Amino acid sequence: MKTHVKALVVGGGAIGTSIAYHLARAGWSDVMLLERDELTSGSTWHAAGLLPLFNMSYAVTHIHQYSVDFYKTLEEETGLNAGFSVVGNLRMAQSDARMDEYMLYAATAETCGVHYEWMSPAQIKERWPLVNTDDLKGAIYHPEDGYINPADVTMAMAKGARQRGVTIERKWQADAYEWTGSEWRVTLTKMVEKGGNLVPSDEQTVVTAEHVVTATGNHAQRTARLLGIKMPAIPVEHQFIVTEPDPALVAYRKEGGAEHPVLRDADAKWYVREERGGWILGPYERGAPARFPYGVPDSFRADLFPLDLERIEEEYMSMIHRIPSTEEVGLKDDFNGPICYTPDGNPLVGPAPGLRNMWLAEGFSFGITAAGGAGYYLAQMMVDGEAEIDMASLDPKRFGAWMTTEYACRKNEEAYEHVYILHHPDEERRACRPLRTAPSYDRLKARGAQFGVVNGFERPNYFGPLDAPAEFDHNARSFRRGDWWQYAEAEARAIREGVGMIDASAFTKHRVSGPGATAFLDWFTCNKLPKVGRINLTYALTEQGTTRTEYTIVRLGEDEYYLVSSGALTDYDGDFLRKAAADKAGEFGYIAVQDVTTQYGVFAVAGPKSRDLLRAVIKDADPDTALSNKRFPWLSARQIELGMCPVNAVRVAYTGELGWELHHPIEMQNYLFDLLEKAGEEYGLKLVGARAQNWLRQEKSYRAFGHELGRDATPLEADLPRFVDMSKEFQGKSAMEALGVRSKCCTLLVDGPEDADPWGHEAIYDQDGTRVGRLTSGGFSVAFGKSIGMGYVSPEMAEPGTKLQVRMFDQLWPAEVAVDSPYDPKNETIRKDG
Ligand SMILES: Cc1cc2nc3c(=O)[nH]c(=O)nc-3n(C[C@H](O)[C@H](O)[C@H](O)COP(=O)(O)OP(=O)(O)OC[C@H]3O[C@@H](n4cnc5c(N)ncnc54)[C@H](O)[C@@H]3O)c2cc1C
């Protein structure tokens, strides 16, 4: 066995094998794939092999699309048939809301180049007469996917990997990882058979590797323990059953009927496909329990759990309803295996928190579908530094250090159960809530707050009726304008016309200080650093020149900075910042990085009357001038006192109105809330949620991280040259310049349907009906009285006045590129003196 490799991939399931293959294909020939048992002996062995293209996430859709295309090429490359049956995939809808969901999904599919067709119940019946279409509204059909043999496709990838120089070692288990400062020393133990179990022998060896990837499937908890990190990848039981041959199906096929596509009755929560004259039914039922929260027992190899038929009775009956011929057919076989999940149902792909050259590819629930694409994009990240798509939504650090085993179990069970629920874009899931709350939570709730979750943190989305029933928010959801819309609209108006207050406590906050802090941040971010007492908007770039993180930097002192970034990705930002600071300390001097996210709450007070409100509570020798432009200019920060609360006040407003962010000690939050609420009575202060804020920031063309800003576009492509100081050197600068401006961000005013706004997933077309880009945000503009969106098109098309179209609900709606910051383009209201 080799004792040194460039990359060691631990885990020989579909995922690890694909990663090894793709690393070799990307040019790393010195790769070892390690498997404690036999290839495919983990979860891959149980899989039904479906390859659904359907997914609401942009990144995952790209991953699935790559896999489906790639698997079709494997036989030619390796000579091994991966058993890909391209039978297509028919997702049926029982309700109009389900059809709305498919139309929203189709928007994402289009932007990823995924082909789909619409089918009416009559068309379905004509092609597949065994399907009962009586209660169907229609279906979306993917002709290009289907199902594959999971073991065969893995073996084909393994052969392809070997052909490209990868070595595969079986019956060796990775048991310890040690980072020497430049490489990993991985201790391996030879595994042996004993009494039907696979157990460690006394034989050990050490392999050193520059990079390690873990793809350990259901063993993720053991891997996390060995690495000393947390991973919310815990399996849930998943069962499928195989029926005896169905005489009606056998007859239909005998008469020349085409094989059924994989049928999905999403409202009934199942998939069905043909299997040797019978059917496979795979339900995603309620009540499937999480398993092995602390690790897989040695005695569990390719084992299965007993079938729980009672749990899937409802789905079973609904299969009989949909395919009446199944009523008389008996059961032939059943599978109940552990399927790995994460709290949001997406895998963990990317660098491990706190560790160098350690990559995770864990928590795959659709791992056969995802393997090809996950291997391809992870290999890009490792070999080239970044993937061509933004992988932030799959980053392992999107779940913070606050995450626990119990949380992961409950959320993973919920994610499993939600596979087929309506994926409303305004959905907020219920499990494990409330968990992380700011002190004002109860007060906000008592005032009608309907909360959403950011990184586990409760944040008001909007303020509904005071006497709202418990189900209010659930029932308010829609693919169109939900019942919450009117509340968000009133809140947005309040900020434009009066004064509103937003709880923005979930923001990520870091304090960066020390002798090396200034030189470090100057290199780390692309804008000029602010002077003491001032603030700047700036970006930290990837090595590829794309946007890694957006920061508002407040300079508290010569060598002391307060960095505010998106609340969704605290650990992602912190990890990147700490690693970069450690790397550069030798060059720049000591740099202290402290995550102070939970030490400070934030109330954003904005609107034409915000100054009057704050003046009423500020304690200052001259309260009349304390908030004037002279003493407190726009884009500056001041330590002020509001009543007895010391506040780091920052004169910015993400809503684009006159306003201040009030960063305050979290333990004084309720005091400050009461003070502002009482004083606000005179000014008509309205509590405002995140949905209204999201609309308002689009009227100002403020880009949002995770939407317009991400690792697939540079700040220049985001059309933010004013925040890039080309006169200095900074991380990613030359790469950013080399990329040029491939496409450009713009703001669109959309004359959409009466009852809906775009969500930010929609495809953009030119006037001839050619697809030219995609939206990354969407909503409603109170200033213009119509829908608004932001997105990317070619630089020529991003010119103000360009007429475009946006596809919503399968129709094209007129849109026009607005000037940047269509509301108050000269920032007059923000800069207003008083
Ligand atoms: C009943 C069922 C049906 C499913 N149907 C589908 C489907 O239709 N479509 C689909 O896309 N997905 C399906 N899945 C999910 C799919 O099986 C998984 O997502 C996929 O197999 C995950 O692959 P993996 O490589 O991550 O994990 P695994 O296949 O579990 O591979 C991990 C490997 O790592 C090895 N390993 C672990 N720790 C170590 C160590 N320390 N050292 C060395 N080796 C180690 C294990 O032995 C194992 O072989 C299904 C799952 C189940 C249970």
The ligand as an SDF file (V2000), in Angstrom:
LIG
                    3D

 53 58  0  0  0  0  0  0  0  0999 V2000
  -33.7780    2.4230    1.1680 C   0  0  0  0  0  0  0  0  0  0  0  0
  -32.9960    3.5020    0.4940 C   0  0  0  0  0  0  0  0  0  0  0  0
  -33.3300    3.8920   -0.7920 C   0  0  0  0  0  0  0  0  0  0  0  0
  -32.6130    4.9090   -1.4270 C   0  0  0  0  0  0  0  0  0  0  0  0
  -32.9250    5.2750   -2.7050 N   0  0  0  0  0  0  0  0  0  0  0  0
  -32.2190    6.2460   -3.3280 C   0  0  0  0  0  0  0  0  0  0  0  0
  -32.5120    6.6050   -4.6720 C   0  0  0  0  0  0  0  0  0  0  0  0
  -33.4120    6.0620   -5.2720 O   0  0  0  0  0  0  0  0  0  0  0  0
  -31.7900    7.5960   -5.2570 N   0  0  0  0  0  0  0  0  0  0  0  0
  -30.7710    8.2340   -4.5950 C   0  0  0  0  0  0  0  0  0  0  0  0
  -30.1510    9.1400   -5.1670 O   0  0  0  0  0  0  0  0  0  0  0  0
  -30.4600    7.8970   -3.3280 N   0  0  0  0  0  0  0  0  0  0  0  0
  -31.1500    6.9270   -2.6790 C   0  0  0  0  0  0  0  0  0  0  0  0
  -30.8380    6.5660   -1.3960 N   0  0  0  0  0  0  0  0  0  0  0  0
  -29.7620    7.2990   -0.7150 C   0  0  0  0  0  0  0  0  0  0  0  0
  -28.4180    6.7780   -1.1560 C   0  0  0  0  0  0  0  0  0  0  0  0
  -28.3480    5.4180   -0.8690 O   0  0  0  0  0  0  0  0  0  0  0  0
  -27.3210    7.5150   -0.3950 C   0  0  0  0  0  0  0  0  0  0  0  0
  -27.5270    8.9110   -0.4480 O   0  0  0  0  0  0  0  0  0  0  0  0
  -25.9630    7.2060   -1.0000 C   0  0  0  0  0  0  0  0  0  0  0  0
  -25.7700    5.8350   -1.0740 O   0  0  0  0  0  0  0  0  0  0  0  0
  -24.8960    7.8430   -0.1550 C   0  0  0  0  0  0  0  0  0  0  0  0
  -23.6550    7.4390   -0.6460 O   0  0  0  0  0  0  0  0  0  0  0  0
  -22.3510    7.6560    0.2250 P   0  0  0  0  0  0  0  0  0  0  0  0
  -21.2180    7.2840   -0.6200 O   0  0  0  0  0  0  0  0  0  0  0  0
  -22.3990    9.0040    0.8310 O   0  0  0  0  0  0  0  0  0  0  0  0
  -22.5450    6.6920    1.4650 O   0  0  0  0  0  0  0  0  0  0  0  0
  -22.3200    5.1260    1.5860 P   0  0  0  0  0  0  0  0  0  0  0  0
  -22.8030    4.3840    0.4140 O   0  0  0  0  0  0  0  0  0  0  0  0
  -22.8880    4.7230    2.8970 O   0  0  0  0  0  0  0  0  0  0  0  0
  -20.7640    4.9980    1.5840 O   0  0  0  0  0  0  0  0  0  0  0  0
  -19.9540    5.3690    2.6650 C   0  0  0  0  0  0  0  0  0  0  0  0
  -18.8450    4.3540    2.7580 C   0  0  0  0  0  0  0  0  0  0  0  0
  -17.8820    4.8220    3.6580 O   0  0  0  0  0  0  0  0  0  0  0  0
  -17.3360    3.6770    4.2990 C   0  0  0  0  0  0  0  0  0  0  0  0
  -16.6710    4.1600    5.5210 N   0  0  0  0  0  0  0  0  0  0  0  0
  -17.2760    4.7770    6.5580 C   0  0  0  0  0  0  0  0  0  0  0  0
  -16.3600    5.1060    7.4880 N   0  0  0  0  0  0  0  0  0  0  0  0
  -15.1700    4.7000    7.0170 C   0  0  0  0  0  0  0  0  0  0  0  0
  -13.8330    4.7610    7.5410 C   0  0  0  0  0  0  0  0  0  0  0  0
  -13.5730    5.3310    8.7160 N   0  0  0  0  0  0  0  0  0  0  0  0
  -12.8330    4.2370    6.8130 N   0  0  0  0  0  0  0  0  0  0  0  0
  -13.0800    3.6670    5.6050 C   0  0  0  0  0  0  0  0  0  0  0  0
  -14.3360    3.5730    5.0580 N   0  0  0  0  0  0  0  0  0  0  0  0
  -15.3450    4.0910    5.7740 C   0  0  0  0  0  0  0  0  0  0  0  0
  -18.5340    2.8030    4.5270 C   0  0  0  0  0  0  0  0  0  0  0  0
  -18.1730    1.4700    4.7100 O   0  0  0  0  0  0  0  0  0  0  0  0
  -19.3280    3.0180    3.2490 C   0  0  0  0  0  0  0  0  0  0  0  0
  -19.0670    2.0570    2.2640 O   0  0  0  0  0  0  0  0  0  0  0  0
  -31.5360    5.5460   -0.7470 C   0  0  0  0  0  0  0  0  0  0  0  0
  -31.2010    5.1230    0.5480 C   0  0  0  0  0  0  0  0  0  0  0  0
  -31.9150    4.1230    1.1640 C   0  0  0  0  0  0  0  0  0  0  0  0
  -31.5290    3.7050    2.5390 C   0  0  0  0  0  0  0  0  0  0  0  0
  1  2  1  0
  2  3  1  0
  2 52  2  0
  3  4  2  0
  4  5  1  0
  4 50  1  0
  5  6  2  0
  6  7  1  0
  6 13  1  0
  7  8  2  0
  7  9  1  0
  9 10  1  0
 10 11  2  0
 10 12  1  0
 12 13  2  0
 13 14  1  0
 14 15  1  0
 14 50  1  0
 15 16  1  0
 16 17  1  0
 16 18  1  0
 18 19  1  0
 18 20  1  0
 20 21  1  0
 20 22  1  0
 22 23  1  0
 23 24  1  0
 24 25  2  0
 24 26  1  0
 24 27  1  0
 27 28  1  0
 28 29  2  0
 28 30  1  0
 28 31  1  0
 31 32  1  0
 32 33  1  0
 33 34  1  0
 33 48  1  0
 34 35  1  0
 35 36  1  0
 35 46  1  0
 36 37  1  0
 36 45  1  0
 37 38  2  0
 38 39  1  0
 39 40  1  0
 39 45  2  0
 40 41  1  0
 40 42  2  0
 42 43  1  0
 43 44  2  0
 44 45  1  0
 46 47  1  0
 46 48  1  0
 48 49  1  0
 50 51  2  0
 51 52  1  0
 52 53  1  0
M  END
$$$$
